[in-house]
Amino acid sequence: MKTKTTKIIYWSGVIFMSLWFGASGFFELTQNPVVWDITRQLGYPPHFIYILGVFKLSGVLVLLLSNRLLRLKEWVFAGMFFDIIFAFFSKIVVLGFPATIDALIALSALSLTYLMFRKLYSPELIFGEA
């Protein structure tokens, strides 16, 4: 895949994931009833919801920084991956498989975005030029 196409896919994914996690983080911090009700139904305590919101918004800021903090971006991708996996398993156990569709979409988009990130930035990460 050509670099231009890779960059387009990567930045499209970053924007999508930033909107997804940015909205989620904002709703967690502002106690949006829909987000809070589902998260509480899954068994998570209020203080955890606030922590999720802070980390999601912080991660979005890091993702949107072009060609900066590449090692930290790796951690952001990992955090997003774990958030989605935990949401998936929490939802499948408590709410059933149909409630996991959003997590599956997010996981697919995140995986593709991360693959494009590695394709674009692997040399910098491997050789420590980040």
C-alpha positions as CSV (number, residue, x, y, z in Angstrom):
1,M,0.0,0.0,0.0
2,K,1.4,3.4,-0.9
3,T,2.3,5.8,1.9
4,K,-0.3,8.4,0.8
5,T,-3.1,5.7,1.1
6,T,-1.6,4.5,4.4
7,K,-1.7,8.1,5.8
8,I,-5.3,8.6,4.6
9,I,-6.4,5.4,6.3
10,Y,-4.4,6.1,9.4
11,W,-5.7,9.7,9.8
12,S,-9.3,8.6,9.0
13,G,-9.0,6.0,11.8
14,V,-7.5,8.5,14.2
15,I,-10.3,10.9,13.6
16,F,-12.9,8.2,14.0
17,M,-11.4,6.8,17.2
18,S,-10.9,10.4,18.5
19,L,-14.5,11.2,17.9
20,W,-15.6,7.8,19.5
21,F,-13.4,8.1,22.6
22,G,-13.7,11.8,22.8
23,A,-17.5,11.7,22.9
24,S,-17.4,8.8,25.3
25,G,-14.9,10.5,27.6
26,F,-16.9,13.7,27.6
27,F,-20.1,11.9,28.4
28,E,-18.4,10.1,31.2
29,L,-17.1,13.3,32.7
30,T,-20.5,15.1,32.3
31,Q,-22.5,12.2,33.7
32,N,-24.5,11.7,30.6
33,P,-27.4,9.4,31.7
34,V,-27.2,7.0,28.8
35,V,-23.4,6.4,29.3
36,W,-23.6,6.3,33.0
37,D,-26.7,4.0,33.2
38,I,-25.1,1.4,30.9
39,T,-21.7,1.6,32.6
40,R,-23.3,1.3,36.1
41,Q,-25.4,-1.6,34.8
42,L,-22.2,-3.3,33.8
43,G,-21.1,-3.0,37.4
44,Y,-18.5,-0.2,37.3
45,P,-18.4,2.3,40.2
46,P,-18.7,6.1,39.6
47,H,-15.1,6.9,40.4
48,F,-14.0,4.4,37.7
49,I,-16.2,6.2,35.1
50,Y,-14.6,9.5,35.9
51,I,-11.1,7.9,35.5
52,L,-12.1,6.5,32.1
53,G,-13.3,9.9,31.0
54,V,-10.0,11.6,31.9
55,F,-7.9,8.9,30.3
56,K,-10.0,8.8,27.1
57,L,-9.8,12.6,26.6
58,S,-6.0,12.5,27.4
59,G,-5.5,9.7,24.9
60,V,-7.4,11.6,22.2
61,L,-5.1,14.6,22.6
62,V,-2.0,12.4,22.2
63,L,-3.4,10.7,19.1
64,L,-4.1,14.0,17.4
65,L,-0.5,15.2,17.8
66,S,1.0,14.6,14.4
67,N,4.4,12.8,14.4
68,R,4.9,13.4,18.1
69,L,5.0,11.2,21.2
70,L,5.1,8.0,19.2
71,R,5.8,5.8,22.1
72,L,3.0,7.3,24.1
73,K,0.7,6.8,21.2
74,E,1.6,3.1,21.4
75,W,0.3,3.2,25.0
76,V,-2.8,5.1,23.9
77,F,-3.6,2.4,21.4
78,A,-3.0,-0.3,24.0
79,G,-5.4,1.6,26.5
80,M,-8.0,1.9,23.8
81,F,-7.7,-1.8,23.0
82,F,-8.1,-2.8,26.6
83,D,-11.0,-0.5,27.1
84,I,-12.8,-2.0,24.1
85,I,-12.0,-5.6,25.2
86,F,-13.3,-4.9,28.7
87,A,-16.4,-3.3,27.3
88,F,-17.0,-6.2,25.0
89,F,-16.7,-8.9,27.7
90,S,-18.7,-6.8,30.2
91,K,-21.5,-6.3,27.7
92,I,-21.6,-9.9,26.5
93,V,-21.9,-11.2,30.1
94,V,-24.4,-8.6,31.4
95,L,-26.3,-7.5,28.3
96,G,-25.8,-10.2,25.7
97,F,-24.1,-10.4,22.3
98,P,-26.3,-7.9,20.4
99,A,-25.0,-5.1,22.8
100,T,-21.4,-5.8,21.7
101,I,-21.8,-4.6,18.1
102,D,-20.3,-1.1,19.0
103,A,-17.3,-2.7,20.6
104,L,-16.7,-5.0,17.6
105,I,-16.9,-1.9,15.2
106,A,-14.5,0.0,17.5
107,L,-12.1,-2.9,17.7
108,S,-12.0,-3.3,13.9
109,A,-11.4,0.4,13.4
110,L,-8.8,0.5,16.1
111,S,-7.0,-2.5,14.7
112,L,-6.8,-1.1,11.2
113,T,-5.7,2.3,12.5
114,Y,-3.0,0.7,14.6
115,L,-1.7,-1.4,11.7
116,M,-1.4,1.8,9.6
117,F,0.4,3.5,12.5
118,R,2.9,0.7,12.7
119,K,3.4,0.8,8.9
120,L,4.0,4.6,9.0
121,Y,6.1,4.8,12.2
122,S,7.8,1.5,12.9
123,P,11.4,2.6,12.0
124,E,11.1,5.6,14.4
125,L,9.8,3.3,17.2
126,I,12.4,0.6,16.6
127,F,15.4,2.8,16.3
128,G,14.4,5.2,19.1
129,E,14.0,8.3,16.9
130,A,10.6,9.1,18.5
